[in-house]
Amino acid sequence: MSTPKHICVYCSASRDLAPVYHEAAAVLGRLMAERGDTLVYGGGSYGLMGEVARATHAGGGRVIGIMPTFLKSQEFVFHDADEMIITTDMRERKAGMYQRADAFIALPGGIGTLEEVFEIMTLRSLNIAKHPLVLINTCGFYDPLQALLDKMNEERFLRRPVSEIFYLAADAFDALSYIDAHVELPSERASQSGA
């Protein structure tokens, strides 16, 4: 049995996605609930955001949503969240998600998801963020990104090898297994810093 973790999940809020993406999000949420993990995410009830939140909640897992004020009026908020934090803007939202996470998972998503993922990649490449970052590669969604980053690495645009920045997982099981092997829990961080 793994130690429960706070896992930040980045993903799409689009309602127009193929069922396979919704199922992948639901599987992740169910597994997180079974493990006793806490979902930290963007707070919405649409698309993959809603799917992973509903599945986590339905399985008895804890759900923390973080949403900026301007999106609260546009997106349908997931009202079953155990905690809903409203921020002033997107930067505060991202900071709140980062501060509460032991690990990061990205399901397929659009520009907003990529922006969040690239921020964590940047922090990891600079050795600022220690938490693992995992991209779930449903239907090969992240293959083009992997190819681009491999090219960046080959041509020496990256500070660290791609394999040290993120892990490309086949599915939710693979993603959570990787996190279990690489996460540094808050108690471990505190003991290493002498706190």
C-alpha positions as CSV (number, residue, x, y, z in Angstrom):
1,M,0.0,0.0,0.0
2,S,1.4,3.4,-1.0
3,T,1.6,6.4,1.3
4,P,-1.2,8.8,0.4
5,K,-0.1,11.8,-1.6
6,H,-1.3,15.2,-2.8
7,I,-1.3,14.8,-6.6
8,C,-1.8,17.9,-8.8
9,V,-3.5,16.9,-12.0
10,Y,-3.4,19.2,-15.1
11,C,-5.9,18.5,-17.9
12,S,-8.5,19.8,-20.3
13,A,-11.8,21.3,-19.4
14,S,-13.2,20.8,-22.9
15,R,-16.5,18.9,-23.2
16,D,-15.9,17.9,-26.8
17,L,-13.3,15.2,-26.3
18,A,-13.3,11.5,-27.4
19,P,-14.6,9.0,-24.8
20,V,-11.2,7.4,-24.5
21,Y,-9.8,10.5,-22.9
22,H,-12.7,10.7,-20.4
23,E,-12.2,7.1,-19.5
24,A,-8.4,7.6,-18.9
25,A,-9.3,10.6,-16.5
26,A,-11.9,8.5,-14.7
27,V,-9.4,5.6,-14.2
28,L,-6.9,8.0,-12.7
29,G,-9.4,9.4,-10.3
30,R,-10.6,6.0,-9.2
31,L,-7.1,4.8,-8.6
32,M,-6.2,7.9,-6.6
33,A,-9.3,7.4,-4.4
34,E,-8.4,3.8,-3.8
35,R,-4.9,4.8,-2.7
36,G,-6.1,7.5,-0.4
37,D,-4.5,10.3,-2.5
38,T,-5.8,13.8,-2.6
39,L,-6.6,15.4,-6.0
40,V,-5.4,19.0,-6.4
41,Y,-6.7,20.5,-9.6
42,G,-8.2,23.5,-11.4
43,G,-11.7,23.2,-9.7
44,G,-13.9,22.7,-12.8
45,S,-16.6,20.2,-13.5
46,Y,-16.3,20.1,-17.3
47,G,-14.1,17.9,-19.5
48,L,-11.3,15.8,-18.1
49,M,-11.2,18.1,-15.0
50,G,-14.7,17.1,-14.1
51,E,-14.1,13.5,-14.9
52,V,-11.1,13.0,-12.7
53,A,-12.7,15.0,-9.9
54,R,-16.0,13.1,-10.0
55,A,-14.2,9.7,-10.0
56,T,-11.9,10.7,-7.1
57,H,-14.9,12.0,-5.1
58,A,-17.1,9.0,-5.9
59,G,-14.3,6.6,-4.7
60,G,-14.0,8.5,-1.4
61,G,-10.9,10.4,-2.2
62,R,-10.3,14.0,-1.2
63,V,-10.7,16.8,-3.8
64,I,-9.1,20.2,-3.6
65,G,-10.1,22.6,-6.4
66,I,-8.3,25.9,-7.0
67,M,-10.0,28.4,-9.4
68,P,-9.5,32.0,-10.2
69,T,-12.4,34.4,-9.7
70,F,-12.9,35.1,-13.4
71,L,-13.2,31.4,-14.2
72,K,-15.7,30.8,-11.4
73,S,-18.2,32.8,-13.4
74,Q,-17.4,31.0,-16.7
75,E,-16.8,27.4,-15.6
76,F,-19.2,25.2,-13.7
77,V,-17.5,24.8,-10.4
78,F,-17.2,21.2,-9.0
79,H,-19.5,21.7,-6.0
80,D,-18.6,18.3,-4.4
81,A,-15.0,19.3,-3.8
82,D,-13.9,18.9,-0.2
83,E,-12.2,22.3,-0.5
84,M,-12.6,25.0,-3.2
85,I,-10.0,27.8,-3.1
86,I,-10.8,30.9,-5.1
87,T,-7.8,32.9,-6.2
88,T,-7.4,36.4,-7.7
89,D,-5.8,35.3,-10.9
90,M,-4.2,32.4,-12.8
91,R,-0.7,33.0,-11.3
92,E,-2.1,32.7,-7.8
93,R,-4.0,29.5,-8.9
94,K,-0.9,27.9,-10.3
95,A,1.1,28.8,-7.2
96,G,-1.5,27.3,-5.0
97,M,-1.6,24.1,-6.9
98,Y,2.2,23.9,-6.8
99,Q,2.4,24.5,-3.1
100,R,0.0,21.8,-2.3
101,A,1.4,19.0,-4.5
102,D,3.7,16.1,-3.8
103,A,3.7,15.2,-7.5
104,F,2.3,16.4,-10.8
105,I,0.3,14.4,-13.5
106,A,-0.8,15.8,-16.8
107,L,-3.6,14.2,-18.7
108,P,-4.1,15.4,-22.3
109,G,-5.0,19.0,-22.5
110,G,-4.8,22.3,-24.5
111,I,-2.7,25.4,-24.3
112,G,-3.5,26.0,-20.6
113,T,-2.4,22.4,-19.7
114,L,0.8,22.8,-21.7
115,E,1.5,26.1,-20.1
116,E,1.2,24.5,-16.6
117,V,3.3,21.5,-17.7
118,F,6.1,23.7,-19.2
119,E,6.3,25.7,-16.0
120,I,6.9,22.5,-14.0
121,M,9.4,21.3,-16.6
122,T,11.3,24.6,-16.3
123,L,11.4,24.4,-12.6
124,R,12.6,20.8,-12.8
125,S,15.2,21.5,-15.4
126,L,16.6,24.3,-13.1
127,N,16.5,21.8,-10.2
128,I,14.1,24.1,-8.3
129,A,11.2,21.6,-8.3
130,K,11.9,18.2,-6.9
131,H,8.4,16.7,-7.3
132,P,8.0,14.2,-10.1
133,L,6.1,15.2,-13.3
134,V,4.3,12.5,-15.3
135,L,2.5,12.9,-18.6
136,I,-0.1,10.2,-19.3
137,N,0.3,9.5,-23.0
138,T,-3.3,8.4,-23.8
139,C,-3.5,7.4,-27.5
140,G,0.0,8.8,-28.1
141,F,-1.2,12.3,-27.3
142,Y,2.2,13.5,-26.0
143,D,4.3,11.7,-28.6
144,P,4.9,14.9,-30.7
145,L,5.9,16.8,-27.5
146,Q,8.3,14.0,-26.6
147,A,9.8,14.2,-30.1
148,L,10.3,18.0,-29.9
149,L,11.9,17.8,-26.5
150,D,14.2,15.0,-27.7
151,K,15.3,17.2,-30.6
152,M,15.9,20.1,-28.1
153,N,18.0,17.7,-26.1
154,E,19.9,16.4,-29.1
155,E,20.8,19.9,-30.2
156,R,21.7,21.0,-26.6
157,F,18.9,23.4,-25.9
158,L,18.1,21.7,-22.6
159,R,20.0,21.9,-19.4
160,R,19.1,18.4,-18.3
161,P,18.2,15.2,-20.2
162,V,14.5,14.8,-21.0
163,S,14.3,11.7,-18.8
164,E,15.2,13.8,-15.8
165,I,12.6,16.4,-16.5
166,F,9.4,14.3,-16.8
167,Y,8.2,10.7,-17.3
168,L,6.0,9.7,-20.2
169,A,3.5,7.1,-18.8
170,A,1.4,4.7,-20.7
171,D,-1.6,4.9,-18.4
172,A,-2.7,5.9,-14.9
173,F,-1.3,2.7,-13.3
174,D,2.2,3.4,-14.8
175,A,2.0,7.1,-13.8
176,L,1.1,6.3,-10.1
177,S,3.8,3.6,-9.9
178,Y,6.4,6.0,-11.1
179,I,5.3,8.6,-8.6
180,D,5.4,6.1,-5.8
181,A,9.0,5.3,-6.7
182,H,10.1,9.0,-7.1
183,V,8.1,11.2,-4.8
184,E,9.6,12.9,-1.8
185,L,6.9,13.3,0.9
186,P,6.5,16.4,3.0
187,S,7.8,14.6,6.1
188,E,10.9,13.5,4.2
189,R,11.5,17.1,2.9
190,A,11.2,18.4,6.5
191,S,13.6,15.9,8.0
192,Q,16.2,16.6,5.2
193,S,16.0,20.4,5.9
194,G,16.5,19.9,9.6
195,A,13.0,21.0,10.5
